[in-house]
Amino acid sequence: MTDLFSMAGKRVLVTGASSGFGAHFARVLASAGADLVLAARRVDRLEETAAAVRALGRDAVVVPMDVADYASVTAAFEAMPPVQVVINNAGINRISTTHEMSEDDWDAVLDTNLKGVWAVAQHAIQRWIAAGQGGNIINIASVLGLRVGQQLGAYTASKAAVVQMTRSIALDYARYGIRCNAICPGYFETEINRDWLHSPAGEKQIKRIPFRRVGDMPEMSGPLLLLASDASSYMSGAAVPVDGAHLCSTL
């Protein structure tokens, strides 16, 4: 059965690969036989992820990329070898009420979480169509793109838009053999939310998760490999929650 989820012969681009989900995804994909292109703003941190990938016997190419900067995305694609799978993982958050949020914070969240996903997907799709080959995009959305949380207007708006963009790409490019799915993680501890999860508000939120805990990073590995591999060859446009049944919780 492990062959069903094999990534052998595939090269995968992971954005936001310097930490958190991105660094974990790179290791998981390498363990399944993939070669990697690792992209993020912090190249020094990318080298740490690259070293872990190479220790698993796989190739790792490091490219600087700021997904919020279209020119940076273009330059990165011009510098990297062809990829068959894209993991759109880069993302940020700003906690604020709508009436208090600054324009700079709003733009930062939407430019990274939404425009960045579009820019990376666009470049990948253009190259796949030009080469006459299919491809596979996995967008990392969030359960907060399917329901809302307090003081997260920009983040929830961006992730909801990513879910709809995923469906739009799936519809528009199925005839080219290009698939697009989304993973919607619930609460996992990463650099982006560690302090909040250990705050009184975060601890209160965790108690509302039916599993009564946050996810462990390895619990993202199976959903990732399902969507990244040919095991999901007839799946496109799906938004897969990995959330400890959080979306099933009572209102």
C-alpha positions in Angstrom: 0.0 0.0 0.0 2.9 2.4 0.6 3.5 2.5 -3.2 0.0 4.1 -3.6 1.3 7.2 -1.8 4.8 7.2 -3.3 6.2 10.5 -4.5 9.1 8.8 -6.4 9.9 10.6 -9.7 8.2 13.8 -8.6 9.7 17.2 -7.7 7.6 19.3 -5.4 7.7 23.0 -4.7 6.9 23.9 -1.1 6.4 27.6 -0.3 7.0 28.8 3.3 9.3 25.9 3.7 11.6 27.6 6.3 9.5 26.5 9.3 6.2 25.1 10.6 4.0 23.1 8.2 6.4 23.8 5.2 9.5 22.4 6.9 7.5 19.3 8.0 5.9 18.8 4.6 9.4 18.9 3.0 10.6 16.1 5.2 7.5 14.0 4.7 7.6 14.3 0.9 11.3 13.5 0.8 10.7 10.4 2.9 8.1 9.4 0.3 10.7 9.7 -2.5 10.2 13.3 -3.7 12.8 15.8 -4.6 12.1 19.3 -3.4 12.3 22.9 -4.3 12.2 24.9 -1.1 11.0 28.5 -1.2 10.7 31.2 1.5 12.0 34.7 2.4 14.4 33.4 5.0 17.1 31.5 3.0 19.2 30.7 6.0 16.2 28.7 7.5 15.6 27.1 4.1 19.1 25.7 4.2 18.2 23.9 7.5 15.2 22.3 5.8 17.3 21.5 2.7 19.9 19.7 4.9 17.2 17.5 6.4 15.9 16.6 2.9 19.4 15.7 1.7 19.9 13.6 4.8 17.0 11.5 3.5 18.8 11.0 0.2 16.7 13.4 -1.9 17.6 16.5 -3.8 16.7 19.9 -2.5 16.9 23.2 -4.4 16.7 26.4 -2.4 15.1 29.5 -3.9 14.3 32.8 -2.2 10.7 33.8 -2.7 8.4 36.4 -1.2 5.0 35.2 -2.4 3.5 38.7 -1.7 5.9 40.1 -4.3 4.9 39.0 -7.9 8.4 39.8 -9.3 10.0 37.6 -6.6 7.7 34.7 -7.5 8.6 35.2 -11.2 12.3 35.2 -10.4 12.0 32.1 -8.3 10.2 30.1 -11.0 12.8 31.2 -13.5 15.6 29.9 -11.2 14.0 26.5 -10.3 13.8 23.2 -12.2 10.4 22.0 -13.4 8.1 20.8 -10.7 5.1 18.4 -10.9 3.5 19.3 -7.5 3.1 22.7 -5.8 2.3 23.1 -2.1 1.1 26.6 -1.5 1.9 26.8 2.2 3.2 30.3 2.9 0.9 32.3 5.1 0.8 35.0 7.9 -1.8 36.3 10.3 -2.6 39.6 12.0 -5.0 39.6 15.0 -7.2 42.6 15.1 -10.8 43.8 15.0 -12.0 45.2 11.7 -12.3 48.8 12.9 -8.8 48.7 14.4 -6.9 46.9 11.7 -4.4 49.0 9.8 -4.4 49.1 6.0 -0.8 47.8 6.1 -1.8 44.7 8.1 -4.8 44.0 5.9 -2.6 44.2 2.8 0.1 42.1 4.3 -2.3 39.2 5.1 -4.2 39.3 1.8 -1.1 39.8 -0.3 0.6 36.8 1.3 -2.3 34.4 1.9 -4.3 35.1 -1.2 -2.4 37.0 -3.8 0.6 34.8 -3.1 -1.4 31.6 -3.6 -2.7 33.0 -6.9 0.8 34.1 -8.1 2.4 30.8 -7.4 -0.4 28.8 -8.9 -0.4 31.0 -12.0 3.3 30.5 -12.7 3.0 26.7 -12.2 -0.1 26.4 -14.4 1.5 28.5 -17.2 4.5 26.2 -17.3 2.5 23.0 -17.2 0.3 24.1 -20.0 3.3 25.3 -22.1 5.0 21.9 -21.5 1.8 20.0 -22.3 1.8 18.2 -19.0 -0.5 17.9 -16.0 0.2 19.1 -12.5 -1.0 19.1 -9.0 -1.6 22.1 -6.6 -2.3 21.8 -2.9 -3.3 25.0 -1.2 -3.0 25.2 2.6 -6.2 26.9 3.7 -7.7 26.6 7.2 -10.8 25.7 9.1 -11.0 29.4 9.5 -11.8 29.6 5.8 -14.8 27.4 6.5 -15.9 29.0 9.8 -14.9 32.2 11.6 -13.0 33.2 14.7 -13.0 36.4 16.6 -10.6 39.3 15.6 -9.4 37.4 12.5 -11.3 39.2 9.7 -8.3 39.4 7.3 -7.1 35.9 7.9 -10.6 34.3 7.6 -11.4 36.3 4.5 -8.1 35.2 2.9 -8.5 31.5 3.7 -12.1 31.4 2.6 -11.0 33.0 -0.7 -8.3 30.3 -1.0 -10.9 27.6 -0.7 -12.9 29.1 -3.5 -9.8 29.7 -5.6 -9.0 26.0 -5.2 -12.4 25.1 -6.6 -12.0 27.6 -9.4 -8.6 26.2 -10.5 -10.0 22.7 -10.3 -12.8 23.6 -12.6 -10.8 25.7 -15.1 -7.9 23.4 -15.5 -9.2 19.8 -15.3 -9.1 19.5 -19.1 -5.3 20.1 -18.9 -4.8 17.3 -16.4 -4.1 19.8 -13.6 -5.6 19.1 -10.2 -6.1 21.5 -7.3 -7.1 20.6 -3.7 -6.9 22.3 -0.3 -6.1 21.2 3.2 -7.9 23.0 5.9 -5.9 22.5 9.1 -7.4 23.1 12.5 -5.2 24.2 15.4 -1.6 22.9 15.2 1.2 24.5 17.2 3.5 26.5 14.9 5.5 29.7 15.1 2.5 31.6 13.8 0.3 30.7 16.7 2.4 29.3 19.5 2.1 32.2 21.9 -1.6 32.5 21.4 -2.3 28.8 22.0 -0.6 29.1 25.4 -2.6 32.2 26.3 -5.9 31.9 28.3 -7.8 32.6 25.1 -6.0 29.8 23.3 -6.4 27.3 26.1 -10.1 28.1 26.1 -10.3 27.5 22.3 -8.6 24.2 22.6 -11.3 23.0 25.1 -13.9 23.6 22.3 -12.1 21.1 20.0 -13.9 17.7 20.3 -10.6 16.0 20.5 -9.7 18.3 23.4 -6.2 18.9 22.0 -4.3 20.6 19.1 -3.1 18.4 16.3 0.3 16.8 16.3 2.4 17.7 13.2 2.6 14.0 12.0 -1.2 14.0 11.8 -0.9 16.3 8.7 1.4 13.8 6.9 -1.3 11.4 5.7 -3.6 14.0 4.2 -0.6 15.7 2.6 0.6 12.5 0.9 -3.0 11.5 -0.1 -3.4 14.8 -2.1 0.2 15.1 -3.3 0.4 11.5 -4.6 -1.4 9.7 -7.4 -3.6 8.1 -4.7 -5.9 11.1 -5.1 -5.8 11.1 -9.0 -9.6 11.5 -9.2 -9.8 14.2 -6.5 -9.8 17.9 -7.4 -11.6 20.9 -5.9 -11.8 19.3 -2.4 -11.2 21.1 0.8 -10.1 18.6 3.4 -10.4 19.5 7.1 -7.8 18.1 9.4 -9.1 19.5 12.7 -10.0 17.0 15.4 -13.7 17.4 14.4 -13.6 21.1 15.3 -15.9 21.9 12.4 -18.4 19.6 13.9 -18.5 21.4 17.2 -21.7 22.9 18.4 -22.4 26.6 18.0 
